[in-house]
Amino acid sequence: MTVFVLDNARNQTDANGAQTDASLVDIVEGYRQIVQAAYVGFPIMCVEVDDVNAWSHIEGFVGRLQSGPNRLEKVRLIFSDTGSWIAWNGSPGIIFSTPLSEHFNGFDWIDTDAAATTEVYKIASDRARINAGGTIGSLGTAPVVGAEMLIEAGDTALTLTHNAAAILCPGEKDLPLAPGDRARVRYLGGSVSEVLEVLPGSRMHSISIPVASILPSPNGGCESLTNDSAASTVATLEFLLFSASTANHAQAQLTLPKSYTGGDILVEALLASNGSGNVKVDVRAEAVGAGESPSGWGDAATTTVAVGATAGAQKSTGRLTVTPAGTPAGGEELFVQVKRDAADGTDTAADKMRLYAIIVTIPVSKESDA
């Protein structure tokens, strides 16, 4: 819950930085609609009080919101005080400068450079991405005790230096943060902050490749794209058909995200058959970069999938760990091959196999590749 507490007894600064005698309720209402559209899950309301400096009134107001059977677990309180906006998460929090529109940076990451002392609490957000790397020995001074920040190491590794007079790190040791790693910190007062938790930066990004983007291999390939000729009243299933007697395969291509961290890639194939039994599926991959040529697939990840007798009933190989051949890196092309090894003794399904889609899951270090 985000609550705007507006002082109706003082001139205010509008969204353009101009002074106005009018209540800010109308101004905030305009932003409320924008923010709620962009940040689903952040309900917003507006309240006017006579004096936002009356901390007892504010604390009592938030206390009522956080008590009772319908209490809110977390309240984000924004109030105007002599030209500044202050965010409050259960205790007084981060100061935002005017104009009013700058408040909405509180939902976004703000980039800043590293320094021996980085005043992270003074930026107009509760999320700081530090790009220059290096070593930080102090996070500066917050306006109030209890203010929290989320710090992320940007494109370069960052180290928070443990110091009982500045930064309290876990285990009383310096805290290295690899690109994309995050640390949640809280201000204790007296220019001292503590690291509450460390969030590893590696994330998994899934890319779905529909069957229309998967091609039969030129040699030993499966049959061409077809469909189940369903009536217009239901969805039409498109698929590639794989022989029930000989090994045949198909391949797909995608570009690895720029923030790909290296290492194994997970591949899942969605498939079906028209009869019961097992199908044996092999998945391989190869990465090809600028100036390189394909040289051969990596080792196969193999599984056997029990298919049902119901025609077209979707099954999954589950996520198979695939090690691509080559030297995969962000921005390179990744080729993925899906093979039905019908000649293998473990493949017992007497009917052709359908391939509906491939889902490739890749470890990345950032939320965005933009």
C-alpha positions as a printed Julia matrix, in Angstrom:
370×3 Matrix{Float64}:
   0.0     0.0     0.0
   1.35    3.44   -0.95
  -0.28    6.36    0.86
   0.28   10.01   -0.08
  -0.11   12.24    2.99
  -0.56   15.82    1.81
  -0.16   18.95    3.92
  -3.12   21.15    3.0
  -1.81   24.07    5.06
   1.34   24.78    3.05
   2.12   25.76   -0.52
   3.23   22.69   -2.47
   5.42   21.9    -5.47
   3.59   20.39   -8.41
   4.87   17.77  -10.87
   6.62   20.46  -12.93
   8.44   21.98   -9.97
   6.2    25.07   -9.76
   4.69   26.31   -6.5
   0.93   26.02   -6.19
  -1.62   26.94   -3.54
  -3.91   24.14   -4.65
  -4.19   20.82   -2.9
  -2.02   18.13   -4.48
  -4.8    15.56   -4.39
  -5.66   16.14   -8.05
  -1.99   16.03   -9.06
  -1.38   12.81   -7.17
  -4.53   11.24   -8.56
  -3.12   11.68  -12.06
   0.11    9.95  -11.09
  -1.8     7.3    -9.16
  -3.47    6.07  -12.33
  -0.14    5.93  -14.18
   1.69    4.16  -11.38
  -1.01    1.59  -10.71
  -1.08    0.75  -14.42
   2.69    0.27  -14.47
   3.18   -1.29  -11.04
   0.37   -3.74  -10.43
   0.28   -4.7    -6.78
   1.08   -1.21   -5.43
  -2.34    0.15   -4.4
  -2.29    3.89   -3.73
  -4.52    6.23   -1.72
  -4.38    9.94   -0.86
  -4.94   11.53    2.56
  -4.78   15.2     3.62
  -3.66   16.25    7.1
  -3.15   19.66    8.7
   0.49   19.19    9.63
   2.73   16.49    8.22
   5.36   17.43   10.79
   3.19   15.88   13.5
   5.03   12.56   13.67
   2.68   11.21   16.3
  -0.2    11.66   13.86
   1.7     9.89   11.07
   2.85    7.02   13.27
  -0.68    6.54   14.56
  -2.07    6.59   11.03
   0.35    3.91    9.82
  -0.22    1.91   12.99
  -3.93    1.73   12.21
  -3.19    0.54    8.66
  -0.93   -2.21   10.02
  -3.31   -3.46   12.71
  -6.66   -5.21   12.8
  -7.95   -8.2    10.83
  -7.34   -6.5     7.46
  -3.91   -5.13    8.33
  -1.34   -4.35    5.65
   1.99   -6.11    6.08
   3.92   -3.25    4.47
   2.93    0.38    4.08
   4.84    2.77    1.84
   3.97    6.23    3.11
   4.86    9.29    1.02
   4.34   12.7     2.59
   5.23   16.26    1.69
   7.4    18.29    4.02
   8.88   21.68    3.05
   9.42   20.79   -0.56
  10.67   17.22   -0.11
   9.0    13.85   -0.32
   9.82   11.21    2.24
   9.1     7.5     1.88
   8.25    5.56    5.0
   8.3     1.74    5.29
   7.19    1.08    8.85
   9.66    3.73   10.04
  10.79    7.03    8.49
  12.65    6.28    5.3
  14.23    7.75    2.21
  14.11   11.44    1.27
  12.97   12.28   -2.26
  13.59   15.71   -3.74
  10.99   17.65   -5.7
   9.32   17.63   -8.16
   6.63   15.18   -7.22
   7.27   13.02  -10.28
  10.69   12.08   -8.9
   8.96   10.05   -6.21
   8.26    7.34   -8.74
  11.97    6.6    -9.04
  11.36    4.86   -5.72
  10.17    1.86   -7.72
  13.15    1.87  -10.13
  16.86    1.12  -10.09
  19.04    4.23  -10.17
  22.6     3.96  -11.48
  25.42    5.56   -9.52
  29.22    5.34   -9.44
  31.23    3.74   -6.68
  33.4     5.7    -4.29
  35.12    5.01   -0.99
  32.03    6.56    0.58
  28.86    6.22   -1.48
  25.82    8.13   -0.19
  23.35    5.48   -1.33
  20.66    6.68    1.07
  20.57   10.1    -0.59
  19.57    8.98   -4.1
  15.92    9.27   -5.12
  15.17    5.56   -4.82
  15.48    2.6    -2.5
  17.44    0.64   -5.15
  20.98    1.61   -6.15
  22.95   -0.03   -8.96
  26.66    0.79   -8.53
  28.41    0.55  -11.89
  32.01    1.66  -11.4
  32.99   -1.3    -9.22
  35.82   -1.01   -6.73
  35.71   -1.01   -2.94
  33.22    0.81   -0.73
  34.03    1.44    2.91
  30.91    3.42    3.88
  27.35    3.79    2.62
  26.92    7.26    4.08
  24.24    8.58    6.39
  20.52    7.96    6.11
  17.97   10.57    7.25
  16.55    8.16    9.83
  17.49    4.95   11.6
  15.95    1.86   10.03
  16.01    3.03    6.4
  16.72    0.15    4.02
  18.31    0.0     0.58
  18.92   -2.66   -2.05
  22.38   -2.39   -3.62
  23.34   -4.14   -6.85
  26.78   -4.52   -8.39
  26.48   -3.28  -11.97
  28.73   -4.34  -14.84
  31.83   -4.52  -12.61
  32.47   -6.48   -9.41
  32.06   -4.55   -6.17
  33.32   -5.11   -2.61
  31.73   -3.84    0.6
  34.48   -3.52    3.22
  33.6    -4.8     6.68
  34.14   -2.12    9.3
  32.39   -2.0    12.67
  32.24    1.79   12.37
  30.73    1.85    8.86
  29.5    -1.42    7.28
  28.72   -4.61    9.2
  29.13   -7.5     6.75
  28.15  -11.15    7.34
  30.84  -13.11    9.16
  32.72   -9.85    9.83
  34.45  -10.27    6.46
  34.59   -8.1     3.35
  31.66   -8.86    1.06
  32.45   -9.3    -2.66
  29.53   -8.77   -5.04
  29.8   -10.15   -8.57
  27.99   -8.31  -11.38
  24.27   -8.71  -10.76
  24.64   -9.68   -7.08
  22.57   -7.69   -4.59
  22.86   -6.81   -0.92
  20.01   -5.52    1.23
  21.32   -3.07    3.83
  19.78   -1.2     6.78
  20.97    2.01    8.44
  21.67    1.6    12.18
  22.6     5.19   12.95
  25.95    6.86   13.57
  26.98    6.35    9.9
  26.82    2.57   10.42
  24.91    0.18    8.13
  24.44   -3.57    8.31
  24.06   -6.08    5.47
  20.82   -7.98    6.08
  21.06  -10.47    3.23
  22.88  -11.21    0.0
  20.95  -12.14   -3.14
  23.03  -13.98   -5.76
  22.88  -12.38   -9.17
  22.51  -15.45  -11.35
  18.99  -15.74  -12.68
  17.32  -18.08  -15.13
  15.68  -16.77  -18.3
  13.37  -19.04  -20.34
  12.83  -18.67  -24.08
  10.0   -20.61  -25.72
  10.54  -21.64  -29.34
   7.23  -22.58  -31.04
   7.25  -25.39  -33.55
   6.77  -22.96  -36.45
  10.33  -21.75  -35.72
  11.81  -25.27  -35.59
  13.04  -26.81  -38.85
  13.66  -30.42  -39.9
  17.4   -31.06  -40.21
  18.61  -31.08  -43.87
  19.99  -34.61  -43.41
  18.1   -37.17  -41.38
  15.41  -34.64  -40.59
  11.87  -35.26  -39.43
   8.78  -34.55  -41.52
   7.71  -31.0   -42.37
   5.36  -28.88  -40.28
   1.76  -30.08  -40.21
  -1.34  -29.75  -38.01
  -4.29  -31.71  -36.67
  -6.83  -29.99  -39.0
  -9.0   -29.05  -36.04
 -12.28  -27.22  -36.51
 -12.23  -23.43  -36.22
 -14.01  -23.67  -32.86
 -10.89  -25.06  -31.12
  -7.16  -24.37  -31.21
  -5.25  -25.98  -34.06
  -2.19  -27.92  -32.92
   0.85  -27.55  -35.17
   3.72  -30.02  -34.89
   6.63  -31.8   -36.53
   6.28  -35.58  -36.97
   9.17  -37.93  -36.1
   9.41  -41.45  -37.53
   8.66  -44.48  -35.35
  11.27  -46.65  -37.1
  14.4   -44.6   -37.81
  16.31  -41.87  -36.0
  15.36  -38.37  -37.18
  15.76  -34.87  -35.82
  15.02  -31.14  -36.04
  16.85  -28.01  -34.94
  16.15  -24.51  -33.66
  18.28  -21.38  -33.35
  18.32  -18.46  -30.9
  20.68  -15.7   -29.74
  22.14  -16.09  -26.26
  21.29  -13.11  -24.0
  24.11  -10.6   -23.55
  24.08  -11.3   -19.8
  24.48  -15.08  -20.24
  26.76  -16.18  -17.41
  28.17  -19.26  -19.12
  27.69  -22.85  -18.12
  24.99  -25.42  -18.72
  21.71  -24.66  -20.45
  18.38  -26.36  -19.74
  16.25  -27.6   -22.64
  12.7   -28.95  -22.43
  10.81  -30.46  -25.37
   7.0   -30.58  -25.45
   5.82  -33.61  -27.41
   3.12  -36.25  -27.89
   2.35  -39.46  -29.76
  -0.74  -41.18  -31.1
  -0.1   -44.38  -29.19
   1.21  -45.68  -25.9
   4.8   -46.67  -25.2
   8.07  -44.8   -24.73
   9.95  -42.41  -27.0
  13.7   -41.88  -26.59
  14.72  -38.23  -27.01
  18.25  -36.83  -27.35
  18.99  -33.09  -27.08
  22.26  -31.48  -28.2
  23.47  -27.91  -28.6
  26.27  -25.93  -30.22
  27.29  -22.28  -29.86
  28.65  -20.36  -32.86
  30.15  -16.88  -32.49
  31.3   -14.2   -34.91
  33.89  -15.53  -37.37
  33.22  -19.15  -36.35
  31.68  -22.06  -38.24
  29.7   -24.99  -36.83
  32.06  -27.83  -35.91
  29.86  -30.41  -34.2
  27.19  -30.9   -31.57
  27.92  -31.17  -27.87
  27.19  -34.29  -25.84
  23.6   -35.5   -25.9
  21.27  -35.17  -22.94
  19.0   -38.21  -23.12
  15.65  -39.14  -21.65
  12.79  -41.56  -22.26
   9.23  -40.21  -22.15
   6.14  -42.36  -21.64
   3.49  -41.16  -24.1
  -0.22  -41.83  -23.68
  -2.67  -43.51  -26.01
  -4.68  -40.29  -26.39
  -3.75  -38.66  -29.68
  -1.98  -35.34  -29.19
  -1.93  -35.45  -25.37
   1.07  -33.26  -24.5
   4.02  -34.68  -22.58
   7.34  -33.17  -21.55
  10.93  -34.34  -21.46
  11.43  -32.22  -18.37
  14.4   -29.87  -18.21
  17.49  -31.59  -19.57
  20.92  -30.18  -18.73
  22.75  -29.54  -22.0
  26.41  -28.56  -22.4
  26.81  -26.75  -25.75
  29.8   -27.43  -27.97
  32.02  -24.47  -28.79
  32.67  -21.59  -26.42
  29.19  -20.17  -25.73
  29.04  -16.51  -24.71
  26.45  -13.76  -24.59
  25.4   -12.56  -28.03
  26.41  -15.77  -29.83
  24.04  -18.01  -31.75
  22.88  -21.18  -30.02
  21.68  -24.12  -32.11
  19.58  -26.82  -30.42
  18.87  -30.24  -31.93
  16.01  -32.5   -30.81
  16.27  -36.12  -31.96
  13.96  -39.09  -31.62
  16.13  -42.2   -31.54
  13.43  -44.6   -32.73
  16.02  -47.29  -33.57
  17.04  -47.56  -29.9
  15.6   -50.49  -27.98
  14.16  -48.23  -25.27
  11.94  -46.47  -27.84
   8.84  -48.66  -27.86
   6.09  -46.33  -29.15
   4.75  -47.7   -32.44
   3.4   -44.36  -33.66
   5.04  -41.17  -34.85
   6.08  -38.57  -32.28
   4.81  -35.01  -32.39
   7.06  -32.09  -31.4
   5.13  -28.97  -30.29
   7.79  -26.64  -28.88
  11.2   -26.28  -27.24
  11.79  -24.24  -24.07
  15.4   -23.13  -23.49
  16.32  -21.87  -20.01
  19.55  -19.88  -19.74
  21.48  -18.58  -16.69
  21.8   -14.78  -16.83
  23.2   -12.16  -14.48
  20.71   -9.31  -14.94
  16.98   -8.66  -15.03
  17.27   -6.88  -18.36
  19.48   -7.14  -21.44
  18.41   -3.7   -22.7
